Amino acid sequence: MKKFLTTAFLFTLAAVAFAQGAPAVQKGLFEGQFTAHLALAIAAAGCGLGQGKAVAAAVEGVARNPQAAGNIRTTMIIGLALIEALVIYVLVAAFAIK
């Protein structure tokens, strides 16, 4: 799983980096809208996996120690916000590519 996420991250990073060239008359398949949509799809998939793992771990933590539910919930919400911020960064980059 770690190899997949690393590969997905590097592909997303490469797609965003190489998509910013001089405007051409005809765009290839891996330039412009296709790259933006692909990068956003990979980021959203990674975000969904990360958020699912975070929520599962938080629920398991609350099940083991119900008295720490408030602290676990606060930490989980902050983590989810940071995970979601990564997808928003890719969305902004996707709009910049278009």
TIDO-237416 format. One record per atom (N, C-alpha, C): residue in three letters; x, y, z. Coordinates in steps of 0.2 Angstrom, whole numbers, plus 5000, padded with zeros to 4 digits. Layout:
! TIDO-237416
ALAXYZ
...
END
This chain:
! TIDO-237416
MET500449945000
MET500050005000
MET500450065000
LYS501050065004
LYS501450125004
LYS501850134997
LYS501950084993
LYS502250094987
LYS501750124982
PHE501050104983
PHE500550134979
PHE500450204980
LEU500450224986
LEU500350294988
LEU500950334986
THR501550314987
THR502150344985
THR502150354977
THR501950304974
THR501950314966
THR501350354964
ALA500750354967
ALA500250404966
ALA500450474967
PHE500750484973
PHE501050554974
PHE501550574969
LEU501950534968
LEU502550554963
LEU502250574956
PHE501750524954
PHE501450534948
PHE501050604947
THR500650614953
THR500250684953
THR500750744953
LEU501350734957
LEU501750784957
LEU502150804950
ALA502250744947
ALA502550754940
ALA502050774935
ALA501450754936
ALA500950784931
ALA500850854932
VAL500850874938
VAL500750954939
VAL501350984936
ALA501950964938
ALA502550994936
ALA502650994928
PHE502550944925
PHE502650944918
PHE502050974913
ALA501550984917
ALA500951014913
ALA501051094912
GLN501551124915
GLN501551194915
GLN502151214910
GLY501951204903
GLY502451224898
GLY502151284894
ALA502551304889
ALA502251354885
ALA501651324881
PRO501151374880
PRO500551354877
PRO500651324870
ALA500451274868
ALA500551244861
ALA499951254857
VAL499951244851
VAL499351244847
VAL498951184848
GLN499151124848
GLN498851064849
GLN499051034856
LYS498651014860
LYS498850984866
LYS498850914866
GLY499350884869
GLY499350804869
GLY498850784874
LEU498850714875
LEU498450684879
LEU498550694887
PHE499250704888
PHE499450714895
PHE499550794897
GLU499250834893
GLU499250904894
GLU498550934895
GLY498550984899
GLY497851014900
GLY497350984905
GLN496750974902
GLN496250954906
GLN496250884908
PHE496550834904
PHE496650764906
PHE497050764912
THR497650794912
THR498150794917
THR497850824924
ALA497450874923
ALA497150904929
ALA496650854932
HIS496250824928
HIS495750784930
HIS496050714933
LEU496550694930
LEU496850634933
LEU497250644940
ALA497550704940
ALA497850724946
ALA497350734952
LEU496750764950
LEU496250774955
LEU495950704957
ALA495850664953
ALA495650594954
ALA496050554959
ILE496750554958
ILE497250524962
ILE497250554969
ALA497250614969
ALA497250654976
ALA496550634980
ALA496050634976
ALA495350624980
ALA495350544982
ALA495650504978
ALA495650434980
ALA496150424986
GLY496750454986
GLY497150454992
GLY496850484998
CYS496550544997
CYS496150575003
CYS495650525006
GLY495250495002
GLY494750455004
GLY495050395008
LEU495550365006
LEU495950315009
LEU496250335016
GLY496550395016
GLY496850425022
GLY496250435027
GLN495750465025
GLN495250485029
GLN494850425032
GLY494750375028
GLY494450315031
GLY494950275036
LYS495550275035
LYS496050255040
LYS496050295046
ALA495950355046
ALA495950405052
ALA495350395056
VAL494750385052
VAL494150375056
VAL494150305059
ALA494350255056
ALA494350195058
ALA494750185065
ALA495350225064
ALA495850225070
ALA495550255076
ALA495150315074
ALA494850355080
ALA494250315083
VAL493850275079
VAL493350235082
VAL493550185086
GLU494150155084
GLU494450095088
GLU494750125094
GLY495050185094
GLY495250215100
GLY494750235105
VAL494150255102
VAL493550275107
VAL493250215110
ALA493250155106
ALA493050095108
ALA493450065114
ARG494050075113
ARG494550055119
ARG494550095125
ASN494450165124
ASN494450205129
ASN493950265128
PRO493350245130
PRO492750295129
PRO492850365133
GLN493250365138
GLN493350425142
GLN493850475138
ALA494150455133
ALA494650495129
ALA494350515123
ALA493650505122
ALA493350525116
ALA493350595114
GLY493350645118
GLY493450715116
GLY494050725113
ASN494650705116
ASN495250715114
ASN495450685107
ILE495150625107
ILE495250585100
ILE494850615095
ARG494250635096
ARG493850675091
ARG494150735089
THR494450775093
THR494750835091
THR495350825087
THR495750775089
THR496350765085
THR496150735078
MET495650695078
MET495450665072
MET495150725067
ILE494850765069
ILE494550825065
ILE495050865062
ILE495550885067
ILE496150915064
ILE496550885059
GLY496650815060
GLY496950775055
GLY496550775048
LEU495950765049
LEU495450765043
LEU495550825039
ALA495550885043
ALA495550945039
ALA496250955035
LEU496750925038
LEU497450935035
LEU497450885029
ILE497150825029
ILE497150785024
ILE496650815018
GLU496150845020
GLU495750875015
GLU496050935012
ALA496450965015
ALA496851025012
ALA497251005007
LEU497550945007
LEU497950925002
LEU497550914995
VAL496950894995
VAL496550884989
VAL496350954987
ILE496251004991
ILE496151074989
ILE496751104986
TYR497351084988
TYR497951104984
TYR497951084977
VAL497851014976
VAL497750984970
VAL497251014965
LEU496651034969
LEU496151064965
LEU496351134962
VAL496751174966
VAL496951234964
VAL497451224959
ALA497951174959
ALA498351164954
ALA498051144947
ALA497451104948
ALA497151084942
ALA496751144939
PHE496551194942
PHE496251254939
PHE496851294936
ALA497451294939
ALA497951324936
ALA498251294929
ILE498151224929
ILE498351194923
ILE497851214917
LYS497251214919
LYS496751234914
LYS496851294911
END
